[in-house]
Amino acid sequence: MPAMVVSFKNAGKFGQRYSTLEFQDSARLDDGDIWPVSFAVTAWNDTVAEQVARLVRAAQS
């Protein structure tokens, strides 16, 4: 079973302006000396879902 590499923080639960999708240090998204590990999510639609799926697949590869 793969290790947990991503978490989602719901904006409403935490009283924030937007939700965040955050990747753990075990995610394989390294790209040089700097890379994103957290993404703001302001809406959910098919395009966002596919972007998230691509990120999760990359993080697990």
Buried (B, 14 or more C-beta within 10 A) or exposed (E): EEEEBBEEBEBEEEEEEEBBBBBEEEBEBEEEEEEEBEBEBEEEEEEBEEBBEEBBEEBEE
